[in-house]
């Protein structure tokens, strides 16, 4: 049998048998990335909505910085977090380096700009469309930002799914701050790199297939959310400008 075909066969056998080492790596990957996205959502959604409605000196420069951080290399994030958490760093006494917590911190820093920037774009577009109506109903900028964030909840859900996909497929930062320790900080991406270098192609292929499945599932969920949102707007009475100001109605109520 061809070695590649044999490796594929073994890989799918590992998945079908729910091999314990495979499950442990997958569970840690999903846990770390999920925790990072929850933290990134807490800061990114609030920050993005605030930037969308606020006007202050230096805002344009802050937006340029935020958009620049969208292309922030993961290895740079890993290096910065490593320096902060190392023994000689300001947070070295916490003892977090080479732990899952350090990986969560690194992934949070990596995906938070994505959440904030995309949220800001969605809320600002809605603010430009509905801002006057909200102000006429007595809503301040901060309350309007919260209302518009809720009004754009389908877009926000899409943003969070995309952020999770970015986090779960990341390798550089978690390799640096986690150390790729077997049974402790080894996630799917770092395990694939290691097992490939060791020549354990079946396990690497199995992990790659699971990772690809996670990414495909996320893309399918994003497509479903977009279709659901488009169908909801299409079924709403009146044209799109009448259907969108759900936040304005909430402020009036």
C-alpha positions as CSV (number, residue, x, y, z in Angstrom):
1,X,0.0,0.0,0.0
2,X,1.2,3.5,-0.8
3,X,2.7,5.1,2.4
4,X,0.5,8.2,2.0
5,X,-2.7,6.2,1.6
6,X,-1.6,4.0,4.6
7,X,-1.0,7.1,6.7
8,X,-4.4,8.5,5.8
9,X,-6.1,5.2,6.7
10,X,-4.3,5.2,10.0
11,X,-5.2,8.8,10.6
12,X,-8.9,8.2,10.1
13,X,-8.7,5.1,12.3
14,X,-7.3,7.3,15.1
15,X,-10.3,9.7,14.7
16,X,-12.8,6.9,14.5
17,X,-11.4,5.2,17.6
18,X,-11.2,8.5,19.5
19,X,-7.6,8.0,20.4
20,X,-7.0,9.5,23.9
21,X,-3.9,11.5,22.9
22,X,-5.8,13.0,19.9
23,X,-8.8,13.9,22.1
24,X,-6.6,15.6,24.7
25,X,-4.9,17.8,22.1
26,X,-8.2,18.7,20.4
27,X,-9.9,19.5,23.8
28,X,-7.0,21.7,24.9
29,X,-7.0,23.6,21.5
30,X,-10.7,24.3,21.7
31,X,-10.6,25.3,25.3
32,X,-7.7,27.7,24.9
33,X,-9.1,29.3,21.7
34,X,-12.6,29.5,23.2
35,X,-11.4,31.2,26.4
36,X,-9.3,33.6,24.3
37,X,-12.3,34.5,22.2
38,X,-14.5,35.1,25.2
39,X,-11.9,37.5,26.7
40,X,-11.4,39.2,23.3
41,X,-15.1,39.6,22.9
42,X,-15.5,41.3,26.3
43,X,-12.9,43.9,25.4
44,X,-13.1,44.0,21.7
45,X,-16.9,44.5,21.4
46,X,-17.0,47.2,24.0
47,X,-13.9,49.0,22.5
48,X,-15.2,48.7,18.9
49,X,-18.6,50.0,19.8
50,X,-17.1,52.9,21.7
51,X,-14.8,53.8,18.9
52,X,-17.7,53.7,16.5
53,X,-19.8,56.4,18.3
54,X,-17.1,58.4,20.1
55,X,-15.4,61.5,18.7
56,X,-12.1,62.7,20.3
57,X,-8.7,64.1,19.4
58,X,-6.4,61.3,18.1
59,X,-9.3,59.0,17.1
60,X,-8.1,58.8,13.5
61,X,-4.6,57.8,14.7
62,X,-6.1,55.2,17.0
63,X,-8.1,53.7,14.1
64,X,-4.9,53.5,12.0
65,X,-3.2,51.7,14.8
66,X,-6.2,49.3,15.3
67,X,-6.3,48.5,11.6
68,X,-2.5,47.9,11.6
69,X,-2.9,45.4,14.5
70,X,-5.2,43.3,12.2
71,X,-2.0,42.2,10.5
72,X,0.0,41.7,13.7
73,X,2.3,38.6,13.2
74,X,1.5,35.9,15.7
75,X,5.2,35.3,16.5
76,X,5.5,39.0,17.5
77,X,2.6,38.6,19.9
78,X,4.2,35.4,21.3
79,X,7.5,37.2,21.8
80,X,6.0,40.2,23.6
81,X,3.9,37.9,25.9
82,X,6.9,35.7,26.5
83,X,9.0,38.8,27.6
84,X,6.2,39.9,29.9
85,X,5.8,36.5,31.5
86,X,9.4,35.4,31.7
87,X,11.2,35.3,35.0
88,X,12.9,38.6,34.2
89,X,9.7,40.2,32.9
90,X,7.3,42.4,34.9
91,X,4.8,39.5,35.3
92,X,7.3,36.8,35.8
93,X,6.3,36.3,39.5
94,X,2.9,35.0,38.3
95,X,4.5,31.9,37.0
96,X,2.3,31.7,33.9
97,X,4.9,31.0,31.2
98,X,4.5,27.6,29.5
99,X,1.0,27.2,30.8
100,X,-2.4,27.1,29.0
101,X,-3.1,30.5,30.7
102,X,-0.2,32.1,28.8
103,X,-1.5,30.7,25.6
104,X,-5.0,32.2,26.3
105,X,-3.3,35.5,26.9
106,X,-1.4,35.4,23.7
107,X,-4.4,34.4,21.6
108,X,-6.5,37.1,23.3
109,X,-4.0,39.7,22.3
110,X,-3.9,38.3,18.8
111,X,-7.7,38.2,18.1
112,X,-8.9,41.2,20.1
113,X,-7.9,43.7,17.3
114,X,-9.9,41.6,14.9
115,X,-13.0,41.8,17.1
116,X,-12.6,45.5,17.8
117,X,-11.9,46.6,14.2
118,X,-14.8,44.6,12.6
119,X,-17.2,45.6,15.4
120,X,-16.3,49.2,14.9
121,X,-17.0,49.1,11.2
122,X,-20.4,47.5,11.7
123,X,-21.5,49.7,14.5
124,X,-20.2,52.9,12.8
125,X,-22.1,52.1,9.6
126,X,-25.3,51.6,11.7
127,X,-24.6,54.8,13.7
128,X,-24.3,56.9,10.5
129,X,-27.6,55.5,9.3
130,X,-29.5,55.6,12.6
131,X,-27.6,58.1,14.8
132,X,-29.8,61.1,14.2
133,X,-32.9,59.1,15.0
134,X,-31.4,57.8,18.2
135,X,-30.3,61.2,19.3
136,X,-33.8,62.6,18.6
137,X,-35.1,59.9,21.0
138,X,-32.8,61.0,23.7
139,X,-30.1,58.3,23.5
140,X,-26.6,59.4,24.4
141,X,-23.6,58.2,22.5
142,X,-22.7,55.3,24.9
143,X,-26.3,54.0,25.2
144,X,-26.6,54.3,21.4
145,X,-23.4,52.3,21.0
146,X,-24.8,49.5,23.2
147,X,-28.1,49.5,21.3
148,X,-26.5,49.5,17.9
149,X,-24.2,46.6,19.1
150,X,-27.3,44.6,19.9
151,X,-28.9,45.6,16.6
152,X,-25.9,44.3,14.8
153,X,-25.8,41.0,16.8
154,X,-25.8,38.8,13.7
155,X,-22.7,40.7,12.4
156,X,-21.1,40.4,15.9
157,X,-21.7,36.6,15.9
158,X,-20.0,36.3,12.5
159,X,-17.1,38.4,13.8
160,X,-16.7,36.1,16.9
161,X,-16.8,33.0,14.7
162,X,-14.1,34.4,12.5
163,X,-12.0,35.3,15.5
164,X,-12.3,31.8,16.9
165,X,-11.1,30.4,13.5
166,X,-8.2,32.8,13.6
167,X,-7.3,31.7,17.2
168,X,-7.7,27.9,16.7
169,X,-5.5,27.8,13.6
170,X,-2.7,30.0,15.1
171,X,0.7,28.4,15.8
172,X,3.5,30.9,16.4
173,X,2.4,32.6,19.6
174,X,1.2,29.4,21.4
175,X,4.4,27.7,20.4
176,X,6.5,30.4,22.0
177,X,4.6,31.0,25.2
178,X,3.3,27.4,25.7
179,X,6.4,25.5,24.9
180,X,4.5,22.6,23.2
181,X,4.7,20.4,26.3
182,X,3.1,17.0,25.8
183,X,-0.1,16.6,27.8
184,X,0.1,20.2,29.1
185,X,0.3,22.9,26.4
186,X,0.3,20.9,23.2
187,X,-2.5,22.0,20.9
188,X,-3.5,20.9,17.4
189,X,-1.3,23.3,15.4
190,X,1.9,22.8,17.5
191,X,1.3,19.0,17.6
192,X,0.9,18.9,13.8
193,X,4.3,20.7,13.4
194,X,6.0,18.4,15.9
195,X,4.6,15.1,14.7
196,X,5.4,15.9,11.1
197,X,9.0,16.6,12.1
198,X,9.1,13.3,14.0
199,X,7.7,11.4,11.1
200,X,4.5,10.4,12.8
201,X,2.4,11.3,9.8
202,X,-0.8,9.4,10.8
203,X,-1.2,11.5,14.0
204,X,-0.3,14.7,12.2
205,X,-2.9,13.9,9.5
206,X,-5.5,13.0,12.0
207,X,-5.0,16.3,13.8
208,X,-5.0,18.2,10.5
209,X,-8.3,16.6,9.5
210,X,-9.9,17.6,12.8
211,X,-8.5,21.1,12.5
212,X,-9.8,21.3,8.9
213,X,-13.2,20.1,10.1
214,X,-13.3,22.8,12.8
215,X,-12.5,25.5,10.2
216,X,-15.1,24.1,7.8
217,X,-17.7,24.0,10.5
218,X,-17.0,27.6,11.4
219,X,-17.3,28.7,7.8
220,X,-20.6,26.9,7.5
221,X,-21.9,28.6,10.7
222,X,-20.8,32.0,9.3
223,X,-22.7,31.3,6.1
224,X,-25.8,30.2,8.0
225,X,-25.7,33.3,10.2
226,X,-25.4,35.6,7.1
227,X,-28.2,33.8,5.4
228,X,-30.4,34.0,8.5
229,X,-29.7,37.7,8.9
230,X,-30.4,38.4,5.2
231,X,-33.6,36.4,5.4
232,X,-34.7,38.3,8.5
233,X,-34.1,41.7,6.9
234,X,-35.9,40.6,3.8
235,X,-39.0,39.5,5.7
236,X,-39.2,42.6,7.8
237,X,-41.9,45.0,6.7
238,X,-40.8,48.0,4.7
239,X,-37.5,48.6,3.0
240,X,-34.1,48.1,4.6
241,X,-33.9,51.6,6.2
242,X,-37.1,50.8,8.0
243,X,-36.0,47.4,9.1
244,X,-32.6,48.3,10.4
245,X,-33.4,50.8,13.1
246,X,-34.2,48.1,15.7
247,X,-31.9,50.0,18.1
248,X,-33.9,53.2,17.6
249,X,-37.1,51.4,18.5
250,X,-35.5,50.0,21.6
251,X,-34.4,53.5,22.6
252,X,-37.9,54.8,22.1
253,X,-39.4,52.0,24.2
